[in-house]
Each structure stands twice: as C-alpha cells, then as structure tokens.
C-alpha cells in the first residue's frame, strides 16, 4: 500500500467528515479545513500497515491460485483429491503469517 493510500485511509477512518484531500490537508463537505492530529494519524497508519503486511499471504495466494475455470477443469479431470493437491501447493508456498 502506498504512503498516500495509507494516509488517506487513516484520515478517513479517524475523521468521517473528511471528503476532499489536497496536499496534506483534509476538508469536509463544505470545504472547511479539518484540524488533523498527526500523532493519531501516524498511529492509525502504523496499524493499517501492520494489517496490510499481515495479509500478504492472502494477496500472494490470490495471484497464484488457478482461475476458477481451471479449478473446475481440475475437479472434472482429477476429482476432489487432485484439486486439493493443486490448492495445497499454493497454500504451502504462501503459508499464513
């Protein structure tokens, strides 16, 4: 996740009225500048980054799994056990953190 994405996500989760972002500033629906607590934002950014990093195996698996079409073909030709073997290979390659 990029720094800007983390910052915007952190601000939106802490300041529900934040609608527009320009530079490092956030504004409400009436274009009023919102006073931001940088320490609170930094803490939330760290929390979000930790959660994102912890879920890396999920993103890796999603890219590595065969398409649904290929999985259905695998089921048809190799049965449940063959399909499980294919899926287990990916799960073993990208274990839960």
Backbone torsions as a table, in degrees:
resi	resn	phi	psi	omega
1	UNK	NA	134.0	-178.2
2	UNK	-74.7	161.0	-179.7
3	UNK	-57.7	-45.7	-178.2
4	UNK	-63.1	-41.2	179.4
5	UNK	-63.2	-43.2	179.2
6	UNK	-63.2	-44.8	-178.4
7	UNK	-61.9	-48.5	-178.9
8	UNK	-62.5	-43.2	178.8
9	UNK	-62.3	-42.2	178.7
10	UNK	-62.4	-46.7	-179.0
11	UNK	-63.3	-44.8	-179.6
12	UNK	-62.3	-35.8	-179.7
13	UNK	-73.9	-27.5	-179.3
14	UNK	-92.0	-30.5	-175.6
15	UNK	-127.1	89.5	-175.1
16	UNK	-62.3	-22.0	-179.5
17	UNK	-80.1	-8.3	-179.2
18	UNK	-70.1	117.9	-176.6
19	UNK	-114.4	-43.4	-174.4
20	UNK	-119.8	144.8	178.9
21	UNK	-126.6	131.0	174.6
22	UNK	-136.5	118.1	-175.4
23	UNK	61.9	-128.8	178.2
24	UNK	-96.8	10.1	-176.5
25	UNK	-105.0	151.9	176.7
26	UNK	-121.8	147.3	-176.9
27	UNK	-132.4	150.4	178.6
28	UNK	-86.3	-174.1	-176.6
29	UNK	-61.2	-26.5	179.0
30	UNK	-94.9	12.5	179.9
31	UNK	66.3	26.2	173.9
32	UNK	-86.1	134.6	179.3
33	UNK	-68.5	134.9	179.4
34	UNK	-95.6	131.1	177.2
35	UNK	-77.1	119.8	-174.9
36	UNK	-103.4	139.5	175.2
37	UNK	-93.6	103.9	-174.8
38	UNK	-62.7	-33.5	178.1
39	UNK	-66.7	-41.6	178.0
40	UNK	-64.7	-41.7	179.4
41	UNK	-65.4	-44.0	179.9
42	UNK	-60.9	-40.4	178.4
43	UNK	-64.3	-43.1	179.7
44	UNK	-66.9	-39.1	177.4
45	UNK	-59.8	-43.3	179.2
46	UNK	-62.8	-43.1	178.5
47	UNK	-61.4	-45.3	-179.6
48	UNK	-65.9	-41.6	179.9
49	UNK	-64.8	-40.1	178.4
50	UNK	-61.6	-45.3	179.3
51	UNK	-64.0	-41.5	178.7
52	UNK	-62.9	-46.8	-179.6
53	UNK	-63.7	-38.7	-179.0
54	UNK	-64.1	-28.7	-177.9
55	UNK	-93.1	13.0	-178.2
56	UNK	-57.9	-39.5	-179.5
57	UNK	-58.7	-33.6	179.2
58	UNK	-66.1	-43.2	178.8
59	UNK	-66.4	-40.3	178.8
60	UNK	-64.1	-43.9	179.5
61	UNK	-63.4	-43.0	-178.3
62	UNK	-57.7	-38.1	178.6
63	UNK	-74.4	-31.5	-174.2
64	UNK	-86.9	-25.4	179.9
65	UNK	-62.1	144.4	173.0
66	UNK	-63.1	158.3	177.3
67	UNK	-61.6	162.2	178.5
68	UNK	-59.4	-40.5	178.8
69	UNK	-59.5	-46.3	179.7
70	UNK	-66.3	-35.3	177.9
71	UNK	-67.2	-40.6	177.2
72	UNK	-64.2	-39.6	177.2
73	UNK	-63.7	-41.6	177.2
74	UNK	-60.3	-44.6	177.4
75	UNK	-60.1	-44.6	-178.1
76	UNK	-63.2	-45.9	-174.8
77	UNK	-84.1	-32.2	-172.3
78	UNK	-118.8	-1.8	179.5
79	UNK	72.8	-179.5	-178.3
80	UNK	-59.7	-42.9	-177.7
81	UNK	-63.7	-40.0	177.2
82	UNK	-64.7	-42.4	178.6
83	UNK	-63.3	-44.0	179.3
84	UNK	-59.4	-38.3	178.7
85	UNK	-62.6	-44.4	179.1
86	UNK	-60.6	-47.2	-178.0
87	UNK	-67.6	-40.6	-179.6
88	UNK	-61.4	-34.7	177.9
89	UNK	-58.3	-43.9	178.7
90	UNK	-68.2	-44.9	-179.6
91	UNK	-61.6	-38.2	178.4
92	UNK	-68.8	-35.9	-179.8
93	UNK	-69.2	-34.3	-178.6
94	UNK	-125.9	76.0	-177.8
95	UNK	-70.9	158.8	175.1
96	UNK	-62.5	140.2	-176.0
97	UNK	-57.1	NA	NA
